[in-house]
Every structure is written in C-alpha cells, then in structure tokens.
Amino acid sequence: MQSTFTGIEIGKRGMVAHNVGLTTVGHNLTNASTEGYSRQRVELGSFEPIYAPHLNREETPGQIGQGVMVNRVERVRDMLLEGRIVAQTGDLGYWDTRDKYLAMLEQVYDEPTDVSVRSRLDRFWDAWQELSLHPDGMAQRIAVVERGSGLMDAVHERHRRLSDIRSMADRDIQGTVLQVNDLAMQVAKLNEEIVKVRALGDNPNDLLDRRDLLVEKLAALVPVVTDDRDPDEYMVHVGGRVLVQGSIARAFFVASDPGNDGFGEVVWADTLDRAELDGGSLGALIDVRDGDARDELRALDEMVLTFADLVNETHRSGYGLDGSTGVDFFEERPSVLNIAGNYDRD
C-alpha cells in the first residue's frame, strides 16, 4: 500500500531535481566568460518504482513511479574536437613564436639604409674606385681606410644584433622550460583530485575543465599527446615519452652544452636524455637559436672572412707611398666560439 505522502514526496523530488537544473543554468551563465569553462547540463531520470518487477503482486496493476531524480551533471564538450584542438595548438604555438623571431631577424637586415652593410660596402668600393683614379691622393687613401672602418662597424653591429636575438631565444627557452614544468605539476595535482572526486561517485566537471585548459596551454609550449583511456591515470606524452602519468609529473632541465657555443640543451631532468621537441613554442625557440640565428651568424662570419681574405690578397700586391708592400688591409683576429675557449685559428 502506498504511503499517504507519496504525492508530496514526488513533488519534492521534482522541485529538488529542477532546482539543480536552475542552479546549473546559473552556473553556466556566471561562467560564460571563464576561460576554459564548458557548459554543463543536467540529465534527469525517473526514480526507482515502488515495486520491484520480480515480486508477486497480483493486486497491483503495474509499477508505481516515484517521480524524477538527477542522474548526473555532465559537461557539453566534444572530446574528438578537443583532441584536434590540442593537437593543432602545438603547431600554432610553433609558428607564432617563429614568426615573431623571424620578424626580428628581418629587422637586422635593415636594407636599404645608410647604415646597412650593403650601403657601407658600396661606399667602400666607391672609395677604392676613387683611389684608383688618384693613387697619390692622401685624401683618397684616408677615405678608403675610413670607409673600411665604417664597413667593419656595420658588420660588428649586425653580428651583435644577431647574437642578441640568439641570447634572447636562449633566455626564452629557459623561461618556457619552467612554464612547462609548472603546468605539468598542476595537471598531475588535478589528476589526483579528479580521481578522489570520482571515487565518491561525483562528476568533477569544473576540475576537468581546469585540467583541459592547462593541457591546451601546455600544448602551445610543447607538442603533447593525451591518453585518457584509463580514467585513474590520465597521461600526457611529449616526444614519445611520458610527461604526466596520473599524479606523477616529470620535468625538463636545461643542461649546459659546450659544443653549442655554451648554450643549454633541453633534456629530461631524471634521465638527462635529450628531449625531442619538434613543435610548440619551445621547439620554435630551439630552432631559431640553434638554426636560423646561428646560421645567419655563420653566414656573416663566412662572408666577412672571405671578403677580408680577398681584399688583403689584393692589397698585399700594392705599394704604399713609402714603397712598402705585402701589407694586409684588414687584421683578422680569432673569435672565441664557446665557453670552452675553442676557436678556429685559421
């Protein structure tokens, strides 16, 4: 026999369930501008009937319902799309960072201006042309020396600016490594909290949103691959190795590399193995520092050495006003290439 208060109980359950729905709507509205927040919705279901179907109840025409209940509050989120976003975020971070540094490299070659290497080089050749017409003129000889000095000043300035860009990229690498380590630690802590909440039978929607946001930020820095097949051990892979596994987070470390002009190399802190980073902002910074900027410096060095050798070879065959000959125009000094003091004596 049903209780006298069955109708009241059904009404109470309906009010409670729909109150949860209104609360969830308010939660969605107030978090409309929250970064990384996913809209949530309430899934309603009928409450357990008053009679179990396997009991013998000839006098009862059928199961008697007892109202509505909240099955769960779930996130409205396309996980397939989110996976694509995380995968592409690394490429976005890579090209955004690379674009910024390549723009700075382009500004080094401030052509055409009066202080550029090309303009100084043109003036240098013009001075030689004028000297060829007036070989005995002291003013023409002084002009050649001054134009040569100005050319070397422009070369040194370009070398300094390229070196500054490379040093800036190195500082950004060190800062980015600290960011990656911090984000990985936060993801690991959230994994631990999420497992505890799920163990109580709840859906940690807000914690999941926070973790997804951290993973997206992490993906912008390094190329990550997520693995959520085991809900108790959410994993994040970087370069084919595990960065985060459940509540455990690994870290990167910048180790000194004398063979790379004294700049550091990103390695795994626990094994000191070289980290394979082919994407994200960190990968772009490494490519700029050890690729673009270094290549430009080497190209500049090669050009200057070849130029100086050719000028000196020609100058040695000439004669001064005092009859001297075999004298170099440019003086070549060895340049230290790394902290170990290694340089090319040739």
C-alpha positions in Angstrom: 0.0 0.0 0.0 1.3 3.4 -0.9 2.1 6.0 1.7 -0.3 8.9 2.2 2.7 11.3 1.5 3.6 9.7 -1.9 2.3 12.6 -3.9 4.1 15.1 -1.6 7.3 13.1 -2.0 7.0 13.1 -5.8 6.5 16.8 -5.8 9.5 17.3 -3.5 11.7 15.2 -5.8 10.6 17.2 -8.8 11.4 20.5 -7.1 14.8 19.3 -6.0 15.7 18.0 -9.4 14.6 21.1 -11.3 16.3 23.3 -8.7 19.5 21.5 -9.6 18.7 22.3 -13.2 18.2 26.0 -12.4 21.4 26.1 -10.3 23.3 24.6 -13.2 21.9 27.2 -15.6 23.0 29.9 -13.3 26.4 28.3 -13.0 26.7 28.3 -16.8 25.6 32.0 -17.1 28.0 33.2 -14.5 30.9 31.4 -16.1 30.2 32.5 -19.6 33.4 34.5 -19.7 35.5 32.0 -17.7 38.5 30.7 -19.7 38.3 27.0 -20.5 34.8 26.6 -19.0 32.5 24.0 -20.6 28.7 24.4 -20.5 27.1 21.8 -18.2 23.6 20.2 -18.4 21.5 18.1 -16.0 20.5 14.6 -17.1 17.1 13.7 -15.5 15.8 10.2 -15.0 12.8 8.5 -13.4 13.1 7.5 -9.8 13.1 3.8 -8.9 9.5 2.5 -8.9 7.8 1.4 -5.7 7.6 -2.3 -6.6 10.4 -4.4 -7.9 9.3 -6.3 -11.1 10.2 -9.7 -9.7 7.9 -9.6 -6.8 4.4 -11.3 -6.9 1.8 -8.5 -6.7 -1.4 -9.7 -8.2 -3.4 -6.9 -6.7 -1.2 -4.2 -8.3 -1.9 -3.3 -11.9 1.8 -2.2 -12.6 4.8 -0.5 -11.2 4.0 2.8 -9.5 6.5 5.6 -10.3 8.0 7.8 -7.6 8.9 11.0 -9.6 12.1 12.3 -11.1 15.8 12.3 -10.0 19.1 13.8 -11.2 21.2 11.1 -12.8 24.3 13.3 -13.3 25.5 16.7 -14.3 27.7 16.4 -17.4 29.8 18.7 -19.5 28.7 19.6 -23.0 32.0 19.0 -24.7 33.1 17.4 -28.0 36.1 15.3 -26.9 37.1 14.5 -30.5 37.2 18.2 -31.4 39.1 19.0 -28.2 41.7 16.4 -29.1 42.1 18.0 -32.5 42.5 21.4 -30.9 45.2 20.1 -28.6 47.0 18.5 -31.5 46.9 21.7 -33.6 47.7 24.1 -30.7 51.4 22.9 -30.8 51.6 24.0 -34.5 50.0 27.3 -33.7 52.4 28.0 -30.8 55.4 26.9 -33.0 54.6 29.2 -35.9 53.5 32.2 -33.7 56.8 32.1 -31.9 58.8 31.5 -35.0 57.1 34.4 -36.8 58.0 36.8 -34.0 61.7 35.9 -34.1 61.9 35.8 -37.9 60.5 39.3 -37.9 63.3 40.4 -35.6 65.9 38.7 -37.8 64.5 40.5 -40.8 64.9 43.9 -39.0 68.6 43.2 -38.6 68.9 43.4 -42.4 67.7 47.0 -42.5 68.0 47.4 -46.2 68.2 49.8 -47.8 69.5 52.3 -45.3 72.7 54.4 -45.0 74.0 52.3 -42.1 73.4 48.9 -43.6 76.2 46.6 -44.5 75.4 46.8 -48.2 75.4 50.6 -48.2 78.7 50.6 -46.4 80.1 48.1 -48.8 79.1 50.2 -51.8 80.8 53.2 -50.3 83.9 51.1 -49.6 84.1 50.1 -53.3 83.5 53.7 -54.4 86.4 54.8 -52.3 88.6 52.2 -53.9 87.4 53.4 -57.3 88.3 57.0 -56.4 91.7 55.9 -55.2 92.4 54.1 -58.5 91.9 57.3 -60.3 94.1 59.3 -57.8 96.6 56.8 -56.4 98.8 59.5 -54.9 96.0 61.4 -53.2 96.2 61.3 -49.4 92.5 62.2 -49.1 91.5 59.2 -51.2 93.7 56.9 -49.1 92.2 58.2 -45.9 88.7 57.7 -47.4 89.4 54.1 -48.1 90.6 53.5 -44.6 87.6 55.3 -43.1 85.1 53.5 -45.4 86.7 50.2 -44.4 86.4 51.0 -40.7 82.8 52.0 -41.3 82.1 48.8 -43.1 83.5 46.7 -40.2 81.5 48.8 -37.7 78.3 47.8 -39.6 79.4 44.2 -39.7 80.0 44.2 -36.0 76.7 45.8 -35.3 74.9 43.2 -37.4 76.8 40.4 -35.6 75.9 42.0 -32.2 72.2 42.2 -33.1 72.1 38.6 -34.3 73.9 37.5 -31.2 71.4 39.4 -29.0 68.5 37.6 -30.8 70.1 34.3 -30.2 70.7 35.1 -26.5 67.1 36.3 -26.2 65.8 33.0 -27.6 68.0 31.2 -25.1 66.5 33.1 -22.2 63.0 32.4 -23.5 63.9 28.7 -23.7 64.8 28.7 -20.0 61.7 30.5 -19.1 59.5 28.2 -21.2 61.0 25.1 -19.6 60.0 26.5 -16.2 56.4 27.1 -17.5 56.2 23.5 -18.9 57.4 22.1 -15.6 54.9 24.1 -13.6 51.9 23.2 -15.9 52.9 19.5 -15.8 52.9 19.7 -12.0 49.5 21.4 -11.9 48.0 18.8 -14.3 49.3 16.0 -12.0 47.7 17.6 -8.9 44.4 17.9 -10.7 44.6 14.3 -11.8 44.9 13.3 -8.1 41.9 15.5 -7.1 39.8 14.2 -10.0 40.4 10.6 -9.1 39.3 11.3 -5.5 36.1 13.0 -6.6 35.2 10.2 -9.0 35.8 7.7 -6.3 32.9 9.3 -4.4 30.6 8.9 -7.4 30.6 12.6 -8.5 31.5 14.2 -11.8 34.3 16.7 -11.3 33.3 18.9 -14.2 35.0 22.1 -13.1 38.2 20.2 -12.3 38.1 18.5 -15.8 37.7 22.0 -17.4 40.6 23.3 -15.5 42.8 20.3 -16.5 41.8 20.6 -20.2 42.7 24.3 -20.1 46.1 23.5 -18.6 46.7 20.8 -21.2 45.9 23.3 -24.0 48.3 25.8 -22.6 50.9 23.0 -22.3 50.3 22.0 -25.9 51.1 25.6 -27.0 54.5 25.2 -25.4 55.4 21.6 -26.3 53.9 19.0 -28.7 51.7 16.9 -26.4 49.6 13.8 -26.9 47.0 12.9 -24.3 45.8 9.5 -23.2 42.6 9.2 -21.1 41.8 5.5 -21.7 42.5 4.9 -18.0 40.4 7.4 -16.0 42.6 6.8 -13.0 45.8 7.6 -14.8 45.4 10.4 -17.3 48.6 10.7 -19.3 50.4 13.4 -21.3 53.1 12.4 -23.7 55.8 14.6 -25.1 58.2 13.4 -27.8 57.1 9.8 -27.3 57.8 9.9 -23.6 55.5 10.3 -20.6 55.4 13.8 -19.1 52.5 13.3 -16.8 51.1 10.0 -15.6 48.3 10.2 -13.0 49.6 12.2 -10.0 53.3 11.9 -11.2 54.9 14.6 -13.3 58.3 14.6 -14.9 60.3 17.7 -15.6 62.6 19.2 -18.2 66.1 20.6 -17.5 68.4 22.9 -19.4 71.8 21.3 -19.4 74.9 23.2 -20.5 76.3 22.2 -23.9 79.8 23.4 -24.6 79.5 22.2 -28.2 76.7 24.6 -28.9 78.5 27.9 -28.2 77.8 27.5 -24.5 74.0 27.5 -24.8 72.0 24.9 -23.0 70.2 21.8 -24.3 66.7 20.8 -23.1 66.9 17.3 -21.5 64.7 15.2 -19.3 65.6 16.0 -15.7 65.5 12.4 -14.4 67.5 10.7 -17.2 69.3 13.7 -18.8 68.3 12.3 -22.2 67.8 14.9 -25.0 64.2 16.0 -25.3 62.7 15.6 -28.8 60.7 18.8 -29.3 59.5 19.3 -32.9 56.6 21.6 -32.2 55.2 24.2 -29.8 56.9 27.5 -28.7 59.8 25.6 -27.1 60.5 23.8 -30.3 60.4 27.1 -32.3 62.8 28.8 -29.9 65.3 25.9 -30.2 65.0 26.0 -34.0 65.6 29.8 -34.0 68.5 29.7 -31.6 70.3 26.7 -32.9 69.1 27.0 -36.5 68.1 30.4 -38.0 70.1 32.7 -35.8 73.2 30.5 -35.7 73.1 30.0 -39.5 72.9 33.8 -40.0 75.9 34.3 -37.7 77.9 31.7 -39.5 76.9 33.1 -42.9 78.0 36.5 -41.8 81.3 35.2 -40.5 82.0 33.3 -43.7 81.2 36.3 -45.8 83.5 38.6 -43.8 86.4 36.1 -43.7 86.2 35.6 -47.4 85.8 39.3 -48.1 88.8 40.2 -45.8 91.0 37.5 -47.4 90.3 38.7 -50.9 90.8 42.4 -50.0 94.1 41.5 -48.2 95.3 39.4 -51.1 94.8 42.3 -53.5 96.2 44.9 -51.0 99.4 42.9 -50.4 100.3 43.2 -54.1 100.1 47.0 -54.0 102.6 49.6 -52.8 102.4 52.5 -50.3 103.7 56.0 -50.7 106.8 54.9 -48.9 107.3 51.9 -51.2 106.1 49.3 -48.6 104.3 46.2 -49.9 102.9 42.9 -48.7 100.7 44.7 -46.0 97.2 43.4 -45.1 94.4 45.9 -45.2 92.2 44.0 -42.6 93.5 42.5 -39.5 91.9 39.1 -38.7 91.6 38.1 -35.1 90.4 34.6 -33.8 87.0 34.7 -32.3 86.1 32.6 -29.3 83.2 30.3 -30.3 82.2 28.7 -27.0 82.8 28.7 -23.2 85.5 26.0 -23.6 87.7 28.6 -25.4 87.7 26.7 -28.7 88.1 28.8 -31.8 89.2 28.4 -35.4 92.8 29.6 -35.7 92.6 29.5 -39.5 
